[in-house]
């Protein structure tokens, strides 16, 4: 039937996206490149949509992302079924692989300890994608990951969502930096003082300053980009700029005198959510439970 999605064609599309080129997919599938090309074209004809952008590496279109997500879910269900039937070891499938997207601050604080609680019988291998919490849902939407820690409460199509808790951020700076740049009104000074940001998509500091100024302006354009959570904290402590640091990272440095809290009455709480595929996968369900329990212990209640 023309409205069916032939599994061979779906798996071929997934191989092309994962391998990056038609030739590489052909090698992985042990078929000719022309066979790969024909399968993808046939699938596009069946769906009536272009599924791939023929770039190097290839990229799925919005319609292609839907099929890719279906392909990954199908592969996950097949693997779980094989494992329950005792066929995994015989087929050399190896450990269960769980791709997940997590923001850097969670990775640096509570998330990795949570993963150590996941039983390893059978073994589970974690493939972590580091991404800003405001953008992790894009990886879910594209089908690259099965679950994500995100700041969005709106579920991606085909996903469930649950609240994890609040991460409290404190605006901090080194005493030397504060003496040089922060001698007047905090709202005015933080609009002008150099700051640390994670990357060009990091808007946390801007949002904080807008909250202080009733939305009048964001933070200074004099900013240092430091794309690791630990490096961000260390750059602030070194006096390169001010920044918002998770309270769990900031508190020891505040107590030791290496950091000053700039607005004690104005902490910034960022909600985190867990989104995952609607998939009856024992391994994914186990990880979701462990992550939720660890978040309840480590984060502030919503």
Buried (B, 14 or more C-beta within 10 A) or exposed (E): EEEEBEEEBBBBBBBBBBBBBBBBBBBBBEBEBEBBBBBBEBBBEBBEBEBBEEEEEBBBBEBBBBBBBBBBBBBBEEBBEBBEEEEBEEEEBEEBBBBBBBBBBBBBBBBBEBBEEBEEEEEBEBEBEBBBBBBBBBBBBBBBBBBBBBBBEEBBEBBBBBBBBBBBBBBBBBEEBBEEBBEEEBBEBBBBBBBBBBEEEBBBBBBBBBEBBEEEBBBBEEBBEBEBBEBBBBBBBBBBBBBBBBBBBBBEBBEEEBBBBBBEEBBBEBBBBBBBBEBEBEBBEBBBEBBBEBBEEBBEEE
